[in-house]
Amino acid sequence: MNELDVLRVFCGPDGRHGNALGVVRDGRAYPDEASRQALAAELGFSETVFVDDPERGVVDIYTPGLRLPFAGHPLVGTAWLLDLEVVNPPAGEVWARNDGEFTWITARAEWAPPRRLQQYASAAEVDALPAPPPGEGWLYAWAWEDEAAGRVRARAFPRRDDGITEDEATGAAALLLTAELGRALNITPGRGSQILTAPGPEATIEVGGRVRFAPHPPQGFTR
């Protein structure tokens, strides 16, 4: 049996929802890119993390179809799970901190993969979108719920052939939207998750949320 922690990252205020994340604490069990990609495809989560050095926070991130230099919810989840102050994905050094029920990372918008950020007139229009909407390329659909308060409704659609029709809660897109708007945001993505963001010094952005263990690991794995 292989050891795997399955987390839900960016849970809502009631502790529900959140984006599923697989974390392999001992990356040596999957020593090369091919074996890691195969496991990520088998699990089918939007991302799976392989920890190569828990002391230094060195991690490797995969979707079911590709390797990523940076992704938000895997780094928030791994920082929470391993109680890390620094996480090191290929993109660069990411600082992390815990603040009550929230775990935060500090990152740069240029690390995030490209996303099309499309604003809609209302949260109801975002809610009504089919999954996925017609078109090609990664789409982050968003609308103001309360602009004065910085409250945003959002849904994320990878629109790629890897089995992920809708990404429940993406930290990378939240990072990009915060950089574009230049203000702190309280985002309700997916079915009812929550992501908080805040611009920081020297063009950095903090992204934070709640993390919980998923109830059961997939068949063939232990926690």
Residue, then its C-alpha position, 0 to 999 in steps of 0.5 A: m500500500n502506498e502512503l497518500d494524504v488527500l486534502r481539501v484546500f480552500c474549504g468554505p466557512d462551513g468546512r465543506h467543498g474545497n479542491a481535492l489534493g493528493v500529497v505523496r509525502d515521500g517522493r522517492a516512491y515515484p522517482d521519475e516524471a513518468s511515474r509521477q504523471a501516471l499517478a496524477a492521472e490515476l488519481g484524477f485530482s486537479e493536482t497531486v504533489f510529490v514531496d522531495d525534501p520535507e525539510r526544505g519544502v521541495v515539491d513537484i506538482y502534476t495535473p492529470g496531464l502535465r507538470l506545473p512549475f507553480a500552483g496555488h492550492p497544492l502549495v497551501g495544502t502542503a504547507w498546512l500538512l507539513d507545517l512549512e514556513v517555506v515551500n519550494p516548487p520549481a517556480g521559486e521560493v514561496w513563503a507560508r504562514n498559518d493564521g488561525e484557521f487559514t493557511w497563507i502563501t506569498a507568491r508572484a503573479e508571473w509564476a501562475p500559468p496563463r489564464r483568461l480572466q473574463q468578467y461577467a455582469s453578475a454572479a448569477e451569470v457566472d452560476a448559469l455557465p455550462a461546464p465547460p463553456p464553449g471555447e478553448g483555453w483556460l477560462y476563469a469566469w468571475a463577477w462582483e458579488d459586492e465590489a465595495a467589500g471585494r467579494v467575488r463569485a468565480r468558476a474555473f474551467p481548464r478546458r483541456d483533455d485531462g478529465i477536469t471539467e471544472d476546477e473547484a478552487t484555483g489559487a493561481a487564478a485568484l493570484l492573477l485576478t488580485a494582481e489585475l484588480g490591485r486589491a484584496l479579494n474574498i472569492t467564492p469559487g466552485r460549489g462554495s469554497q473560499i479563497l482570500t487574497a491580499p496584495g503584498p510588498e514588492a509585487t507579491i500577493e498572499v493567497g489563503g484558505r482553509v485546509r481539511f483532510a478528505p474523509h478517505p484515501p483512494q483504494g490502494f492507498t493509506r494515510 
